[in-house]
Amino acid sequence: MINEEFEKAKKSFEEGIKYFQEDKFDLAERSFLTSLELLPNRLSTISNLIKLYIKTNKASKLSEILEKYDQFKNDKNMQFGLAYKYHFEKKIKESIGICNVLINDNDLKISIQDLMALNYKSDQKFLSALKIYKNRIRENRKNFLTFYNTGCLFFDLGKINQAIYFFKKSINLNPKDNRTLWNLSLCALTKKELKYGFELYEYRWEKENSDKKKFEHIDTPESIEKIIDKKILIWDEQGLGDAINFSRFVIEVLNFTSKVTLVVNKKIKDILVNLNSKIEVIDYENLKEQQFDFQLPICSLPKILKIASVKEINFYQLYLKNKTPISKDIKKDQLNIGLAWSGNPNYAVDEYRSISFKNFKTILNLGNINFFKLSQNIKEDELVDYNSSKNILDYGKKSLFEVANLMEHLDLVISSDTSIIHLAGILNVKSILLLNYNSDWRWFNDKEKTIWYPAVKIIKQKKFDTWDSVFEELNNEVKKILYK
């Protein structure tokens, strides 16, 4: 019986290794856990689960397994997992401390160097991180991952040309690495190389921790000509802002078929239902099983529509129907301004695109302005400054449809790169986008205007992660409106 259990555990473990090597992480996890149930406390299985949770950035599961097997805390692989746990928790000093202890272990040396570089990046010690990567390249010029990591470093800094150089070096060594191809798509799109960029953008489904495709039982069209007069289901993906931003391409699909259904997150359904009367817009709860000829994710539309130039990106203003009455909070004798300074805290890029609330102090004290908080979240360290502001009303808990109705009566919306700026943009509300230096590809490194939304003015950082010049310019812009 014992031998039988051992053989089953061994088989599951070997399957887990195989799936891990094939990047089938869900299957690998299932196999390792099965093996661990049959042979509890087996360090080799625990170590591979730790590597798996690190690889897939599953911080909570990493914490769970470290806590569950605390009796092995002095094992080097457990310590390596703990170093990553600290990294995920932004406890950089503690993570580096463990790295320094393990750095000379031959089995972990390369992995520890990678983690050290990540810690330096998180601590904005970019030259230290770059030094690690350059030393690694000198030691081994055939390791595609080192070139990839170096490219990511430059990409995070907004240095697109340098990033492309290292990504291409990585691709030359490993042409099938999906992560590198995905990042190359972002670089190409940033440089307005749209045809090439949108072709590579399809690798978003192949990268680590990618979202799962929906409705795969329905055919995907090979070309736009295939959908002529066909019934097509288009579904949202990524964030709310992405769905709002790419909804313009759903309208363009009507040039090929009038049988278009768009299914979206219910938070934006009541907004996007106003796109075009020919488009059926529903949420997932109300999607009925029916026969569709084809399905497409919304962010694949530019590729299938063969968008090759920013000149081909059209703007369609959205007009709300079923409007609610003008809010009593709108003051006719004051300037009414909406503020959104932070996005989804779970996104890795949020640390650069979000803005500390204290930066708005000067604007909040200008006087004769009625402010509306449009951001959903308030970070704990911002509560004191926020609560001391007497002229800002909280609309962050209201539905996006209610926020959209409010926006139409605002004199100005000021936002960082969040779904709020996309909502204001599609409604053609006068807005100012406060943009980080290493901004998302869709802003194309533009510094004043954006092709996406005519009513949006960009004020972009002149230096990496430095908001001083942005708020100096913003203050002047608000004063112009206030004192005109």
Secondary structure as UniProt FT lines:
FT   HELIX           2..21
FT   TURN            22..23
FT   HELIX           25..38
FT   TURN            40..41
FT   HELIX           43..55
FT   TURN            56..57
FT   HELIX           59..68
FT   HELIX           70..72
FT   TURN            73..74
FT   HELIX           76..88
FT   TURN            89..90
FT   HELIX           92..102
FT   TURN            103..104
FT   TURN            106..108
FT   HELIX           109..122
FT   TURN            123..124
FT   HELIX           126..139
FT   TURN            141..142
FT   HELIX           144..156
FT   TURN            157..158
FT   HELIX           160..173
FT   TURN            175..176
FT   HELIX           178..190
FT   TURN            191..192
FT   HELIX           194..200
FT   HELIX           201..205
FT   TURN            208..209
FT   TURN            216..217
FT   HELIX           224..227
FT   TURN            228..229
FT   STRAND          232..235
FT   HELIX           240..253
FT   TURN            254..256
FT   STRAND          260..264
FT   HELIX           266..272
FT   TURN            273..274
FT   TURN            277..278
FT   STRAND          279..283
FT   HELIX           284..286
FT   STRAND          294..297
FT   HELIX           298..300
FT   HELIX           301..304
FT   TURN            305..306
FT   HELIX           310..312
FT   TURN            328..329
FT   TURN            332..333
FT   STRAND          335..340
FT   TURN            345..346
FT   TURN            348..349
FT   HELIX           350..353
FT   HELIX           357..360
FT   HELIX           361..364
FT   STRAND          369..373
FT   HELIX           380..382
FT   HELIX           383..387
FT   TURN            390..391
FT   STRAND          392..394
FT   TURN            396..397
FT   HELIX           400..407
FT   TURN            408..409
FT   STRAND          412..415
FT   HELIX           419..426
FT   TURN            427..428
FT   STRAND          431..435
FT   TURN            437..438
FT   HELIX           441..443
FT   TURN            444..445
FT   TURN            454..455
FT   STRAND          456..460
FT   TURN            464..465
FT   HELIX           468..482
//
